[in-house]
Amino acid sequence: MPGKASEDTIEAPMADGKAPAAARRRFGVPESRPIRFLLMVIALGLAGCRSGGAVREGGAANPPAPAEIPAPRPAPASPAEPVWPPIAGRTVILDAGHGGKDAGASHHGVREKDICLDLARRTAGFLQARGVIVRLTRDGDVFLPLPARSDFVNRHPGAVFVSIHANAAAGNPAAAGVETYILGPEADEAERERQAGRKYRIPGSDPVRGRAALAGLTLENRNRGALLAECVQKRLAGRLGVPDRGIRKKNLAVLRETYFSPAILVEVGFLTHPPTAAAMGTEEWRRRASEALGEGIVDFLRRPAGDGPPQSPRA
């Protein structure tokens, strides 16, 4: 009712500064001490907040309910991280196609031999900065016969071999894009093994066992060449933003006579395609192309590899 305080209600002091009668009766506050009454109420309220419990009659605070500590959860099993082989110390051989008296294709003022050498040098720098050992079949405008290129690679067994070329399609100036070659099925593997056995031998091994070991190397590296081609082709097409003409198979001498290394031949673009030829003359295109070659090779080097070759074969 109006004017009557409920026993469950704490009223504010009256205008004369005295505490309401119901509050005084409940808490035992003398009529002459309203200020102390207010301070007591505030103190009890603060104590209740600190304790986390409700204020009970008489000023005591309910003790807080004990916190429930969840049982420790087992740590989630982390997925097994792939173990990437280190690339520092691995050997890559870059072959700048053509050279010297052999200019290769020449269209729209661009010569293939110049493009190939510039890309080989730039890619070498990219790889060397990552600790890779790089060899160049030629580091100048010199002519190098195909057998000499293959022999150079065969004297570094287990190295990665990338021959760099530029394409041409004189009858189809609209042809554009990049493509990568691996050794085709028409190459007789038994004949390659015989050639490897005749030209090279493993020091300290008897002829029969040495030829068997060399035969295993030729097949293993032929298979790994397909993986190398996949890594490089993907990077080149992506970075250059050109059509991906895929991985092709052909019985090319520089691949057929490379026995102990994964080997590919890359065609970085068509000189007969006017926009591509114009781009090839720019610093930006050459930087992107060489970085793509380097990234593709690094991708391959980081893939798990089989056992390394036996001792280096020699002529």
C-alpha positions as a Python dict, from the first residue, in 0.01 Angstrom:
ca = {
    (1, 'M'): (0, 0, 0),
    (2, 'P'): (118, 357, -53),
    (3, 'G'): (310, 493, 244),
    (4, 'K'): (378, 146, 386),
    (5, 'A'): (715, -18, 329),
    (6, 'S'): (725, -390, 255),
    (7, 'E'): (965, -588, 471),
    (8, 'D'): (1145, -707, 157),
    (9, 'T'): (1205, -354, 30),
    (10, 'I'): (1485, -116, 128),
    (11, 'E'): (1349, 237, 108),
    (12, 'A'): (1550, 552, 51),
    (13, 'P'): (1596, 790, 349),
    (14, 'M'): (1311, 1031, 411),
    (15, 'A'): (1338, 1395, 328),
    (16, 'D'): (1429, 1467, 689),
    (17, 'G'): (1741, 1251, 658),
    (18, 'K'): (1605, 969, 871),
    (19, 'A'): (1597, 609, 757),
    (20, 'P'): (1251, 463, 683),
    (21, 'A'): (1097, 293, 981),
    (22, 'A'): (1070, -51, 818),
    (23, 'A'): (1439, -45, 727),
    (24, 'R'): (1537, 69, 1074),
    (25, 'R'): (1337, -207, 1233),
    (26, 'R'): (1481, -474, 1000),
    (27, 'F'): (1848, -378, 1033),
    (28, 'G'): (1835, -232, 1383),
    (29, 'V'): (1949, 114, 1280),
    (30, 'P'): (1893, 394, 1532),
    (31, 'E'): (1672, 671, 1405),
    (32, 'S'): (1947, 927, 1460),
    (33, 'R'): (2210, 753, 1241),
    (34, 'P'): (2081, 741, 881),
    (35, 'I'): (2424, 806, 730),
    (36, 'R'): (2576, 503, 899),
    (37, 'F'): (2282, 305, 773),
    (38, 'L'): (2350, 402, 414),
    (39, 'L'): (2721, 324, 445),
    (40, 'M'): (2642, -17, 587),
    (41, 'V'): (2408, -99, 300),
    (42, 'I'): (2668, 8, 43),
    (43, 'A'): (2940, -194, 217),
    (44, 'L'): (2725, -504, 224),
    (45, 'G'): (2647, -462, -145),
    (46, 'L'): (3015, -435, -235),
    (47, 'A'): (3098, -738, -26),
    (48, 'G'): (2835, -933, -209),
    (49, 'C'): (2979, -832, -546),
    (50, 'R'): (3330, -935, -445),
    (51, 'S'): (3223, -1268, -310),
    (52, 'G'): (3009, -1350, -610),
    (53, 'G'): (2726, -1450, -376),
    (54, 'A'): (2390, -1291, -284),
    (55, 'V'): (2361, -1077, 26),
    (56, 'R'): (2161, -1260, 292),
    (57, 'E'): (1963, -1110, 576),
    (58, 'G'): (2199, -1003, 856),
    (59, 'G'): (2472, -890, 610),
    (60, 'A'): (2645, -1224, 549),
    (61, 'A'): (2728, -1319, 190),
    (62, 'N'): (2651, -1657, 42),
    (63, 'P'): (2983, -1831, -40),
    (64, 'P'): (3042, -1859, -417),
    (65, 'A'): (2965, -2190, -574),
    (66, 'P'): (3283, -2387, -637),
    (67, 'A'): (3401, -2342, -992),
    (68, 'E'): (3391, -2651, -1205),
    (69, 'I'): (3734, -2722, -1352),
    (70, 'P'): (3693, -2910, -1678),
    (71, 'A'): (3896, -3222, -1720),
    (72, 'P'): (4201, -3160, -1937),
    (73, 'R'): (4141, -3247, -2297),
    (74, 'P'): (4397, -3455, -2478),
    (75, 'A'): (4603, -3249, -2719),
    (76, 'P'): (4484, -3296, -3077),
    (77, 'A'): (4709, -3521, -3273),
    (78, 'S'): (4909, -3306, -3512),
    (79, 'P'): (4918, -3441, -3866),
    (80, 'A'): (5249, -3579, -3973),
    (81, 'E'): (5449, -3305, -4141),
    (82, 'P'): (5599, -3402, -4474),
    (83, 'V'): (5974, -3430, -4462),
    (84, 'W'): (6110, -3228, -4751),
    (85, 'P'): (6454, -3317, -4878),
    (86, 'P'): (6701, -3028, -4845),
    (87, 'I'): (6781, -2854, -5172),
    (88, 'A'): (7109, -2691, -5068),
    (89, 'G'): (7397, -2882, -5219),
    (90, 'R'): (7189, -3045, -5493),
    (91, 'T'): (7316, -3006, -5849),
    (92, 'V'): (7123, -2864, -6142),
    (93, 'I'): (7256, -2843, -6497),
    (94, 'L'): (7104, -2575, -6719),
    (95, 'D'): (7149, -2607, -7092),
    (96, 'A'): (7105, -2290, -7297),
    (97, 'G'): (6991, -2422, -7632),
    (98, 'H'): (7184, -2349, -7955),
    (99, 'G'): (7469, -2094, -7944),
    (100, 'G'): (7755, -1970, -8159),
    (101, 'K'): (7699, -2050, -8526),
    (102, 'D'): (7364, -2211, -8437),
    (103, 'A'): (7127, -1919, -8368),
    (104, 'G'): (6817, -2136, -8339),
    (105, 'A'): (6490, -1970, -8436),
    (106, 'S'): (6496, -1598, -8517),
    (107, 'H'): (6177, -1395, -8555),
    (108, 'H'): (6070, -1036, -8491),
    (109, 'G'): (6426, -936, -8407),
    (110, 'V'): (6467, -1197, -8131),
    (111, 'R'): (6718, -1483, -8154),
    (112, 'E'): (6656, -1806, -7970),
    (113, 'K'): (7018, -1855, -7864),
    (114, 'D'): (7018, -1515, -7688),
    (115, 'I'): (6694, -1578, -7500),
    (116, 'C'): (6811, -1922, -7389),
    (117, 'L'): (7146, -1801, -7253),
    (118, 'D'): (6991, -1507, -7068),
    (119, 'L'): (6728, -1730, -6904),
    (120, 'A'): (6989, -1991, -6810),
    (121, 'R'): (7203, -1729, -6636),
    (122, 'R'): (6909, -1573, -6452),
    (123, 'T'): (6773, -1911, -6343),
    (124, 'A'): (7120, -2007, -6222),
    (125, 'G'): (7127, -1699, -6000),
    (126, 'F'): (6782, -1781, -5861),
    (127, 'L'): (6889, -2134, -5768),
    (128, 'Q'): (7232, -2040, -5635),
    (129, 'A'): (7067, -1796, -5394),
    (130, 'R'): (6893, -2102, -5244),
    (131, 'G'): (7210, -2305, -5205),
    (132, 'V'): (7177, -2512, -5522),
    (133, 'I'): (7492, -2598, -5716),
    (134, 'V'): (7441, -2493, -6078),
    (135, 'R'): (7638, -2590, -6386),
    (136, 'L'): (7587, -2438, -6730),
    (137, 'T'): (7658, -2634, -7044),
    (138, 'R'): (7755, -2302, -7203),
    (139, 'D'): (7806, -1963, -7043),
    (140, 'G'): (7875, -1767, -7360),
    (141, 'D'): (7781, -1747, -7724),
    (142, 'V'): (7957, -2068, -7822),
    (143, 'F'): (7852, -2367, -8028),
    (144, 'L'): (7822, -2693, -7838),
    (145, 'P'): (7730, -3018, -8018),
    (146, 'L'): (7446, -3224, -7871),
    (147, 'P'): (7665, -3522, -7771),
    (148, 'A'): (7891, -3286, -7576),
    (149, 'R'): (7592, -3153, -7382),
    (150, 'S'): (7471, -3501, -7289),
    (151, 'D'): (7821, -3614, -7194),
    (152, 'F'): (7857, -3314, -6965),
    (153, 'V'): (7536, -3411, -6784),
    (154, 'N'): (7632, -3780, -6762),
    (155, 'R'): (7948, -3685, -6576),
    (156, 'H'): (7726, -3538, -6300),
    (157, 'P'): (7498, -3835, -6221),
    (158, 'G'): (7192, -3751, -6016),
    (159, 'A'): (7193, -3387, -6126),
    (160, 'V'): (6873, -3232, -6258),
    (161, 'F'): (6897, -3144, -6628),
    (162, 'V'): (6688, -2870, -6792),
    (163, 'S'): (6746, -2771, -7154),
    (164, 'I'): (6600, -2427, -7232),
    (165, 'H'): (6462, -2342, -7576),
    (166, 'A'): (6219, -2108, -7750),
    (167, 'N'): (5959, -2237, -7992),
    (168, 'A'): (5861, -2144, -8347),
    (169, 'A'): (5568, -2224, -8576),
    (170, 'A'): (5633, -2036, -8899),
    (171, 'G'): (5305, -2145, -9056),
    (172, 'N'): (5094, -2057, -8754),
    (173, 'P'): (5170, -1715, -8606),
    (174, 'A'): (4876, -1752, -8364),
    (175, 'A'): (5042, -2046, -8184),
    (176, 'A'): (5129, -1943, -7828),
    (177, 'G'): (5205, -2093, -7490),
    (178, 'V'): (5464, -2309, -7316),
    (179, 'E'): (5533, -2680, -7345),
    (180, 'T'): (5779, -2923, -7192),
    (181, 'Y'): (5930, -3235, -7348),
    (182, 'I'): (6029, -3563, -7191),
    (183, 'L'): (6177, -3867, -7362),
    (184, 'G'): (5917, -4041, -7577),
    (185, 'P'): (5823, -4410, -7574),
    (186, 'E'): (5983, -4465, -7912),
    (187, 'A'): (6325, -4442, -7744),
    (188, 'D'): (6440, -4802, -7693),
    (189, 'E'): (6523, -4840, -7323),
    (190, 'A'): (6728, -5155, -7379),
    (191, 'E'): (6939, -4974, -7636),
    (192, 'R'): (6986, -4679, -7400),
    (193, 'E'): (7107, -4918, -7133),
    (194, 'R'): (7355, -5076, -7375),
    (195, 'Q'): (7482, -4734, -7480),
    (196, 'A'): (7523, -4628, -7118),
    (197, 'G'): (7712, -4948, -7042),
    (198, 'R'): (7944, -4901, -7339),
    (199, 'K'): (8020, -4535, -7275),
    (200, 'Y'): (8043, -4527, -6896),
    (201, 'R'): (8134, -4753, -6610),
    (202, 'I'): (8114, -4743, -6233),
    (203, 'P'): (8461, -4734, -6078),
    (204, 'G'): (8546, -5048, -5882),
    (205, 'S'): (8255, -5257, -6012),
    (206, 'D'): (8275, -5563, -6231),
    (207, 'P'): (8134, -5513, -6583),
    (208, 'V'): (7819, -5721, -6532),
    (209, 'R'): (7705, -5568, -6204),
    (210, 'G'): (7809, -5222, -6320),
    (211, 'R'): (7595, -5247, -6634),
    (212, 'A'): (7298, -5365, -6426),
    (213, 'A'): (7332, -5067, -6193),
    (214, 'L'): (7355, -4826, -6484),
    (215, 'A'): (7048, -4983, -6644),
    (216, 'G'): (6848, -4920, -6328),
    (217, 'L'): (6957, -4557, -6326),
    (218, 'T'): (6846, -4493, -6682),
    (219, 'L'): (6491, -4615, -6617),
    (220, 'E'): (6457, -4446, -6277),
    (221, 'N'): (6566, -4109, -6409),
    (222, 'R'): (6348, -4140, -6715),
    (223, 'N'): (6050, -4177, -6482),
    (224, 'R'): (6156, -3889, -6261),
    (225, 'G'): (6191, -3670, -6568),
    (226, 'A'): (5811, -3680, -6602),
    (227, 'L'): (5774, -3538, -6250),
    (228, 'L'): (6031, -3268, -6321),
    (229, 'A'): (5840, -3171, -6636),
    (230, 'E'): (5516, -3145, -6440),
    (231, 'C'): (5669, -2912, -6181),
    (232, 'V'): (5834, -2680, -6434),
    (233, 'Q'): (5542, -2671, -6680),
    (234, 'K'): (5295, -2575, -6407),
    (235, 'R'): (5510, -2288, -6284),
    (236, 'L'): (5586, -2152, -6630),
    (237, 'A'): (5227, -2147, -6752),
    (238, 'G'): (5109, -1990, -6427),
    (239, 'R'): (5370, -1717, -6395),
    (240, 'L'): (5366, -1616, -6762),
    (241, 'G'): (4987, -1631, -6792),
    (242, 'V'): (5001, -1809, -7127),
    (243, 'P'): (4834, -2122, -7265),
    (244, 'D'): (4953, -2445, -7107),
    (245, 'R'): (5032, -2669, -7402),
    (246, 'G'): (5116, -2956, -7174),
    (247, 'I'): (5389, -3214, -7140),
    (248, 'R'): (5490, -3380, -7464),
    (249, 'K'): (5698, -3686, -7546),
    (250, 'K'): (5961, -3692, -7815),
    (251, 'N'): (6277, -3889, -7892),
    (252, 'L'): (6511, -3589, -7865),
    (253, 'A'): (6883, -3666, -7870),
    (254, 'V'): (6968, -3444, -7574),
    (255, 'L'): (6716, -3639, -7365),
    (256, 'R'): (6778, -3984, -7512),
    (257, 'E'): (7152, -3970, -7446),
    (258, 'T'): (7123, -3832, -7094),
    (259, 'Y'): (7127, -4150, -6888),
    (260, 'F'): (7179, -4073, -6519),
    (261, 'S'): (6970, -3762, -6455),
    (262, 'P'): (6603, -3664, -6477),
    (263, 'A'): (6598, -3459, -6797),
    (264, 'I'): (6352, -3227, -6971),
    (265, 'L'): (6352, -2977, -7258),
    (266, 'V'): (6144, -2662, -7206),
    (267, 'E'): (5997, -2442, -7479),
    (268, 'V'): (5936, -2111, -7304),
    (269, 'G'): (5727, -1948, -7578),
    (270, 'F'): (5680, -1894, -7951),
    (271, 'L'): (5907, -1646, -8124),
    (272, 'T'): (5666, -1656, -8418),
    (273, 'H'): (5386, -1519, -8198),
    (274, 'P'): (5428, -1139, -8223),
    (275, 'P'): (5305, -1051, -7870),
    (276, 'T'): (5527, -1321, -7717),
    (277, 'A'): (5831, -1214, -7917),
    (278, 'A'): (5778, -854, -7805),
    (279, 'A'): (5745, -964, -7442),
    (280, 'M'): (6062, -1174, -7460),
    (281, 'G'): (6262, -861, -7524),
    (282, 'T'): (6155, -705, -7192),
    (283, 'E'): (6321, -726, -6853),
    (284, 'E'): (5989, -810, -6686),
    (285, 'W'): (5919, -1116, -6900),
    (286, 'R'): (6270, -1253, -6860),
    (287, 'R'): (6257, -1207, -6484),
    (288, 'R'): (5924, -1386, -6454),
    (289, 'A'): (6026, -1666, -6690),
    (290, 'S'): (6354, -1734, -6510),
    (291, 'E'): (6186, -1726, -6169),
    (292, 'A'): (5922, -1970, -6293),
    (293, 'L'): (6191, -2207, -6418),
    (294, 'G'): (6371, -2181, -6085),
    (295, 'E'): (6054, -2233, -5882),
    (296, 'G'): (5961, -2540, -6082),
    (297, 'I'): (6305, -2692, -6031),
    (298, 'V'): (6289, -2618, -5657),
    (299, 'D'): (5945, -2781, -5641),
    (300, 'F'): (6098, -3094, -5793),
    (301, 'L'): (6403, -3093, -5565),
    (302, 'R'): (6174, -3079, -5262),
    (303, 'R'): (5987, -3388, -5367),
    (304, 'P'): (6100, -3710, -5197),
    (305, 'A'): (6359, -3880, -5414),
    (306, 'G'): (6477, -4236, -5438),
    (307, 'D'): (6823, -4353, -5344),
    (308, 'G'): (7104, -4159, -5507),
    (309, 'P'): (7314, -4308, -5783),
    (310, 'P'): (7622, -4518, -5712),
    (311, 'Q'): (7965, -4375, -5767),
    (312, 'S'): (7997, -4139, -6058),
    (313, 'P'): (8034, -4319, -6389),
    (314, 'R'): (8327, -4219, -6603),
    (315, 'A'): (8417, -4264, -6963),
}
